[in-house]
């Protein structure tokens, strides 16, 4: 493809590169090939501008950057290289999103489960082949591809969309993280619907304030045909008043919502409720326990209605849906107590899972948890207080300490546990902490391992170490 074709739609403030054939697009010199367009992305830990000369020595045909390097080129200057990367990537892959019905889910919690429910619903009702982009994995129909972040960089997003369209997918559902929206990873994609689940404290190391975090999520609705909003959440009501697109709302508690849940029934292995609109009522059964499952189901059902599907058809498809790995995942064990794994790593998510577990536990609730390093420190004492008040036994350990000392993170957590009734144990080594939690369990208890979910690694001092909690549980019982 010619450089001028690749640059169509990109704002340039200076140019010292001729129109020539481009072999590809790259933003990482470790993965570049001769003849590519190198996009120097400004970063938070490192800056792509530092690697411009390396890219040129490696054979880059041209460099797209914010600050022109020394020399005569070949370079092009643009005010925002991240926004430009999204445009050139869409150009390179032929705007594949235009060939798909694209749906995005944003919110602090519930994104992954909601995308899986949407995928199952679309497949069940339409018989469609559906792509998925998310935290656990990416999928093209039933083909599973690895995922390295909730929302990939824009080049990877566009490549995935092209692969999906070429493989016969008609729809794609994706998680839209606040980071991705601020960093332009989803620019240029028009969504048939953008779904909002909830907003609770997270990522304040990046956004600094809850208002900035809320506004980052709200960027999604600038590129949506319809905003599907949780009216029980304060941010959802804010978006309902400010979204620049038509709005469809859902709620458990507010009758003014377009879709409401009535006659809620919670069971250890499922939830049941009635979904009600002005035009229809449908009985919903979903084989995923927990009160928050109802919100995820409402979000999926609402999206289906905005796409013109019938409420009954959508409910029937959800009845055949299954849970997501690492979300309220019950691990089979040869014992008369229950062990489950959940991704909960925010205060709200931890409160939700412990409240859910309490509803069906006849004995005690044991909670193993930690907090991530190099992230928002203010949520650590909050999570400590939640575990201390809602669990009978709390085992405080490490999550992904990254470059922080695990003991320092744990001290922050313990500060919030002062005065709470839970019995407390501290074990920084997560493997030993899992063994400790299992050894403390008695008949009728439920052991919750929170924070890792689908993850099978632990990041310590910048290095990922293999840690699969299912393997650790199996190893403990095999002793």
RALIN-V567897 format. One record per backbone hydrogen bond with DSSP energy under -0.5 kcal/mol. NH is the residue of the N-H (numbers start at 0). CO is the residue of the C=O. Records with the same first field share a line. If there is no record, write none. Layout:
NH=CO, CO
//
This chain:
2=19
5=1
6=2
7=4
9=6
11=9
12=76
13=76
15=74
19=17
21=0
22=34
23=34
25=36
30=27
31=28
34=58
35=32
36=23
37=35, 61
38=25, 36
39=37, 63
40=38
47=40
49=46
50=47
51=48
54=50
55=51
56=52
57=53
58=55
59=54
60=35
61=35
62=73
63=37
64=62, 75
73=15
74=15
75=62
76=13
77=64
83=79
84=80
85=81
86=82
87=83
88=84
89=85
90=86
91=87
92=88
93=90
94=89
97=94
98=95
99=96
100=169
101=99
102=171
103=192
104=173
105=194
107=197
113=109
114=110
115=111
116=112
117=113
118=114
119=115
120=116
121=117
122=118
123=119
124=120
125=121
126=121, 122
127=121
129=127
130=170
131=138
132=172
137=144
138=131
139=142
140=129, 138
141=139
142=139
144=137
156=152
157=153
158=154
159=155
160=156
161=157
162=158
163=159
164=160
165=161
166=162
167=164
168=163
169=128
170=128
171=100
172=130
173=102
174=132
175=104
176=174
180=176
181=177
182=178
183=180
184=179
185=179
186=183
188=185
189=187
190=188, 222
191=101
192=101
193=225
194=103
195=227
196=105
205=202
206=202
207=203
208=206
212=208
213=209
214=210
215=211
216=212
217=213
218=214, 215
219=216
220=217
221=218
222=219
223=220
224=190
226=245
227=193, 225
228=226, 247
229=195
230=228, 249
232=229
236=232
237=233
238=234
239=235
240=236
241=237
242=238
245=224
247=226
249=228
250=258
254=252
256=253
258=248
259=275
260=250
261=273
264=271
266=269
269=266
270=285
271=264
272=283
273=261
274=272, 281
275=259, 273
276=279
281=274
283=272
285=270
286=320
287=285
292=289
293=289, 290
294=290
295=291
296=292
297=293
298=294
299=295
300=296
301=297
302=298
303=299
304=300
305=301
306=302
307=304
308=303
313=309
314=310
315=311
316=312
317=313
318=314
319=316
320=317
326=323
327=325
328=340
329=327
330=328, 338
331=329
334=332
337=444
338=330
339=446
340=328
341=448
342=325
349=345
350=346
351=347
352=348
353=349
354=350
355=351
356=352
357=353
358=354, 355
359=355, 356
360=356, 357
361=359
362=443
365=363, 445
366=392
367=365, 447
368=394
372=399
374=371
378=375
379=376
380=376
381=377
382=378
383=379
384=380
385=381
386=382
387=383
388=384
389=385
390=386
391=364
392=364
393=422
394=366
395=393, 424
396=368
397=427
398=370
400=398
401=458
403=400
407=404
408=404
409=405
410=406
411=407
412=408
413=409
414=410
415=411, 412
416=413
417=413, 414
419=416
421=387
422=391
424=393
426=395
429=427
432=428
433=429
434=430
435=431
436=432
437=433
438=434
439=435
440=436, 437
443=335
444=441
445=363
446=337
447=365, 445
448=339, 446
449=367, 447
450=341
452=341
454=451
457=464
459=457, 462
460=401
462=459
464=457, 462
466=455
468=466
470=467
471=467
472=468
473=469
474=470
475=471
476=472
477=473
478=474, 475
//
